[in-house]
């Protein structure tokens, strides 16, 4: 009879070690399923990362359940019900703990911006030192993408819940794919694809980050760029972007400027190696400076699976700057941050 508890103990030890094994993610494997610390696939697409008090917070679109094509659409308008925005936290950028839904979508009021029938994409969160608030900006749209607005939400805690404040067309302009860049002086800028996605805009946000100033500049005019991701290196600004081909990948490019409001100069594809001409079958979403490192950045991209959006994957790759301060993104089957 005494063997029974011993057996149970043994089974528990085996089960615990198997769970640890399932959670172990010793390296970044671009394009593979990335499990969170509970072993569930991370669901945070079109995402961005906030670093706050020794912790990284990853926010992204929750894409769940069936994908369908919007009836009558003349382009490949595949979508899922808007699932809101998720949040994950990590100390090492490898092991991600699910923190829950940071911004929930709305199930009943079909007129609401956050209704499941709408589009909630590319969330980016920054922390405002003056107000002590976490501010999330995101692309809000109708399912035909004609609404073309930017939504803003606020929270007292990084993991949320965020409170939705509403959406705008910045200075009256259409706004779709977007990112937020926070400069060292505390000023924040909204980069958004505008004018039917043909021209990018940069707009300085107000000091509380909750609205737009009139300091709004057109850049990359008629160059049809989207999926912006911005980083600063050696006092220079770098804007990575994709072309406009919906969920299908295309070649990335980047632009540089010595001051954020320009002049911006376009350069060629920073990706190198096999499949560089399709950004390794992915589309930019964020560039993350690794804390405490001089020249280590992570290029974050989404490998969309347009007919099954929930199965879209993450392609994270090292981005390095050469002696001339030109960026290079190299394919790796598997890599670690060191
Ligand atoms: C892409 C955009 C995505 C999503 C998609 C819809 O161009 O970058 O965020 O909006 O179009 O087709």
Boltz pocket constraint, residues with backbone or C-beta under 6 A from the ligand:
constraints:
  - pocket:
      binder: B
      contacts: [[A, 46], [A, 76], [A, 77], [A, 78], [A, 121], [A, 122], [A, 177], [A, 226], [A, 227], [A, 243], [A, 244], [A, 245], [A, 246], [A, 247], [A, 283]]
      max_distance: 6.0
